Amino acid sequence: MSSTESSAYQRFTAEERAAMKEHAQEQKKAVRRSSRADKAAQDQWDVLAKIAEMQESDRIMAERIHTVITAGAPALAPKLWYGMPAYALDGKIVCHFQPAAKFKARYATLGFSDQANLDDGSMWAAGFALTEVTVEVEAQISTLVKQAVS
């Protein structure tokens, strides 16, 4: 590895490098799965297993968000994305939950990709900080997710 490559590599944090490795493993697993039904079932299991591994505060939020998203937008398929729970439409990520502990942040994030139909004029939110998931927050998430897939 040249000194340029080495210094570029060092710009990533340990957490970012771990997320990239997780993503590579996710891609390898996806290629190995045989049927579409097998993939969907395994992806669902992988997401639930990843949520179960989270620290308590992140896990509680992730469980509630998972329930809201899968109930409110059944067209979205759960899958892992860089080691985080994500939800895809036709194989493309629409939204994801980033636990606070993932990158040592002070809050978790619910993020939306450019696949989400959230456009509102010239500027709109694509990520939302979360410190807890209340009934009101669940309602907001449900509304956003339904709009995202509309």
N, C-alpha and C positions, 0 to 999 in steps of 0.2 A: 504494500500500500504506500503510495507516495505521501509526502508531508502535506500536500494540499488535500488529498482524500482524508488523511488522518485528522487534520484540523476541522474539516467540514463535518466529519463523523462526530467529533467531540462537541459540536454545537447542540446535539440532541441530548436531552436529559435522560437519565436512566429510565424514567417512567415512559418517555417517548419511545426509546429503543425497545422497551418491553412491549408497548402497544403495537409497534411495527412487527415484532416477532409473532405476537398473537395473531395479527392479521394474516401473516404468511401461513401460519398453521391453519387458520380458518379456511383459507383458500385451498390448501392441500386437502383438507378434510372434505370440502365441498366437491372437489373433483372425484374423490374416491367413492362417494355415495352413488348407489345404483339408480334407484327410481326417484321420481319427484316426490312421492308420498314418503319414502324413506328420508329424503332430505328435509322435508317439512317437519316430520316428527323429530328428527335428530336436532334440527335447528331450534325447535321449541324446547327440547330437553336441555340443549346447550345454554340457552338464554336463562332458563330457570336455575340451572346449576351455577351459572356465573352470578346470578342475583343472590343465591344462597351463600356464596363465598364472601359477599360484601360485608363491610363493617355495619353494625346495627343501624345507624342513622341512614346510611345510604341504602341498605337492604330494605328497610321499611318503605322508603320513598319509591324505590325501584319496583317493589311488589305491587304497590298501589297504582303506580303509573302503568305497569304491565297490564293490570286488570282493566284499567280505564281504556287503554289503547286497544286491547284485544276485544273488549266488549263494544266499544264505540266505533271501531273501524275494522271489522272482521276481514276486510280485503287485505289488510296489512299483515305480512308474514313476519313473525319474530325471527331474528337471526343475530349472530354476533358480528360486530363490526369493530375492529381494533380492540377486541376484548370487552366491548361494551354492549349492553342490550340495545338492539336497533330493530326497526320495523320497516319492511320493504314492500313496495308495490311493483309487481312484475320484475322482481329481482333488483330493483333500484331502491336504495335507502331513502326513506322519506323523513324519518325522525329517529333520534337516539337519546338514550339517557347516559350522561357522563357522571359517574359518582364523584363526589368531592375528593375522596381518597385516591382516585386514579392518578391525578397529577398534583396531589397535595394542595388542592384549592380550598378556599374557605366555604364554598357552596357547590352543590351539584348543579348540573345543567340539563335542561331539556332542549335539544337542538333540532332544527329542521334543515333539510338540504334544499337545494334549488329544485328538487322534484316536488316539493310541497307547494300546493296551490294557495299560498298565503299572500300573494301579491296585493298590495294596497297602495296605489299611487307610485311615487318615485322612491319611497323608503318604507320598509317594514321590518319588524323584528324577526330574526331567524334563530334566536337563542334566548332562553329564559333561565335566570338563576333561581334555584330552589333551596330553601332552608328547611321547609317541611311541606307535606302534602296534606292540606286540609280539604274539607268537603268543597269549599269554594274553589280551591286550586284544582281539584279533580274536575269540577264543572268547566273551568277555563281550559284545561287540557283536553277534555272531551270535545269542546267546541273547536279548538284549534286543529285537532287531529281530524275531525270530520270535515272541516274546511280544507285541510291539507290534501285529502284524497278526493275531494269533490271535482 
